[in-house]
Amino acid sequence: MKYLKLRLSAAMWARVLLLWLTLGVGALAGGVTAIGLGRFVQDNIRTELASQQITFTAEEQLSDEERAIPGAVENAGLPLATGNQAQVYSQIIGLHMRSSAEGAGYPDASYATLGGLQRQLRAAVAEATESGDAEALEAANAELTAVTNLRNTMLTGNTLRGTLLSAYGWDNVATGIITAGGVILVLAVVFFGLFIYEWRKGHLPPAEAV
């Protein structure tokens, strides 16, 4: 600490000023760029989400299972417009997909497992057709239709969930970039403050010693 009271040479003082000024300008440019980039990404994501015109179910219409999803009650009746809301809605879709599978008699089914079941049922339809068993054919066709409809539901739901979760991820990345840009701007203020301090109260040697 004792060295802080020592005076700098004019050349060293100039270098210190240049250092703080360079750091300040660099931090200012970096902070503004980060915030601009973050807002650009975030605005695009939220504009795209808003264009889907998705609205959360009103609170009085929510089932007990939907109410148990974090954020479902808080967003009830609101339009989907942010990444965090997209994450909540993706969970609601997941719940509906599981309910559809259970209602169709295939609990824990997925798009992939239903594909295997479809192949089995097609084979059963072909076998019943070949044997002329009308009753077995009708039953196999009915089950095949139910499985096919459920699999289509799974495909649509998984596609939408993937899109929503992607929006959730990028929206939060953009938020992180904006936050980082704000921190960098604070550093820019610090660097400019140090520059001003050194410029006004710099440790120059006496004029005759320069």
C-alpha positions, 0 to 999 in steps of 0.5 A, a space after each residue: 500500500 505504501 507504493 500508492 503514494 509514489 508519483 508516476 512518471 509522465 509516460 507511466 501516467 499516460 499509459 495508466 490513463 490509456 489503459 483505463 480508457 481502453 478498458 472503459 470503451 471496450 466494456 461499454 462496447 461489449 455491454 451494449 453489444 451483449 444487451 442488443 444481441 440478447 434483446 434481439 434474440 429475446 424479441 424474436 422468440 417472444 414475437 414467434 410465441 405470440 404469433 402462435 396465439 396460444 392461451 392458457 386454460 382459465 383457472 376455473 377450468 384447470 384439472 387438479 393434475 394441471 393445477 399441480 404443475 408449477 406455474 399453471 395457476 399463475 399463468 391461467 388465462 394469459 397468452 403465452 408470450 415468454 420462454 418461462 411460460 412456454 416451459 409451463 405449457 410444455 408440461 401441460 402438453 406432456 400431462 395431456 399426452 400421458 392422459 391420452 395414453 392412459 385413456 386409450 389403454 396404453 399407459 406409459 406409451 410413447 411415440 416409439 413404442 406405439 410404432 411397434 404396436 402398430 406393426 403388430 396390429 397390422 400383422 393381426 389385421 392381415 392375419 384376420 383378413 386372410 383367415 376370414 375372421 370378421 370379428 377378429 378383423 373388426 377388433 384388430 382394425 378398431 385397435 389399430 385405429 386407436 393406436 394410430 390416432 394416439 401415435 399421431 397425437 404423440 407426434 404432434 404433442 412431442 413436436 410442439 413440446 420440442 418447439 416450446 422447450 427450445 423457445 424456453 431455452 433460448 429465451 433464458 439464454 437471451 436473458 443471461 446475455 442481457 444480464 451479462 451485458 448489464 454487468 459489463 456496463 457496470 464495469 465500464 462505469 468503474 473503468 471510466 471512473 478510474 480514468 477520471 480519477 487518474 486524469 484529475 488526481 493522477 500521481 504526476 511528478 512535479 513539473 520540473 521533474 517531467 
